[in-house]
Amino acid sequence: MRLFRKKTAPAQPRRIPTHIAIVMDGNGRWAKQRGLPRPAGHKAGAESFRTIANYAKSIGLQYLTVYAFSTENWKRPEDEVDAIMDLLEKYLREAIRDMDRNRVRFCFFGDLSRLSPELQREAQEAVERSKKYEGVQVNFCLNYGGRDEIVRAAQRFAAQCAAGERRPEELTEDMFSDLLYSAGVPAPELVIRPGGETRISNFLLWQSAYAEYYFTDVLWPDFGPEELDKAIDAFNARDRRFGGVK
């Protein structure tokens, strides 16, 4: 008797999202668990970001957006804010120094006017010097808030209407998107939040309307390439219908 085996469908190749956004959460708790000051957690978190950015580039990710400092983070203790800003400035100096080797494009979402002149200058230099590179673009959300971004975009459109350049009825979703900090950047397909919290904390409110969310208890300083792979695998297991039926 001849036996026939049921054919199994070939495994689908893993798809890397075009754009992944990450809320880098848990630095302070990571430090507290180890009896360290909170700035030590932010330093460890900065190293995790460096690792993830390099890995994202290696797997072909096109856009990586990270929540580096929110409009609400100014409420934290002054020494902690100063430590975060010092880390950002240090990272940007190193990124500018190593730009020709890493070839990563930089962009910033947020109101940079409140930052120190030195940090503003280095951010602008990173953006200008990296425009020529192809590959992954890293978007830093710095002094950023989703509601603030939407209000600013609405104000810009209102100003255009007041100047006679636009009419209110002309406004479309695409037109509004072009008024946001993220103009020209595709919406994130996957938003990741380490650290155990399950809220979005005012992050990319407009852009993430149809994003898939991935939450994990792993604190950001412990979030490495293997954790990013888990998030991407979870994304690939989702059935994305965008309001339709399949």
C-alpha positions, 0 to 999 in steps of 0.5 A: 500500500502506498502512503501519501503524506500531506503536503505542508505549505512552505514557511513564509519568509519573515518580513521586516517592517518598513518602520519600527518605533520604540518607546525606550522605557525602563531605564530608571527601574533597571538602575533601581533594581541594581542599587544604582542612580537613575542616570546609570540606567539612562547610560545603559539605555543609551548603549542598548539604543546603539546596539539596536540601531546597528542591528536594525541596519543589519536586517534592512530596516528602513526607519527606526523612530525612538522616543528619546525625551518627551515634552513631559520629561522636563518634570523629572529631577534636574540632575536626571534631565541634565544626565539625559541631555549630556548622554544625547550630546555625547552620542551625537558627537560620536555619531558625527565622528563615525558618520562615514563608517556607520552611514545612518541618516538622522532626523529629529521630531520635536521642538528643539528650541528648548535644548541647549545651543550646543545640542541644537547645533550638533543635531542640525549638523547630524541631519545635514551631514547624513542626508547623503547616506542611504539605508536606515534613517533614525528619527529621534523624538526629542522634546516631543509630544504627540498632542503637541505635534498635532496642535502645531500642525493645526496651527500651521494649517490655520495660519495658511488659511489666514494667509489665503494660501489654503481653504479649510475644506481643502484639508485632507489626511495626507495634507495634514500628515505633511504638516507633522514633524514626520512629513515624508516618513511612512507611518510605523508598522510596529510600535514596541514598548519595553518596560512593562507598561501598556500605554502609548504615552503621547507617542506618535498619536497620528502616525500610529493609527494602524500600527501593531503594538508589542509590549514586553516586561523586558526593561529597555537596557536589557532589550537586545537584538533577540528581543527585537526579533521576538517583536518582529516575529509577533508582528509577522503573526498578526492579521493586518486588515486595516478595517477590511475583511480577509 
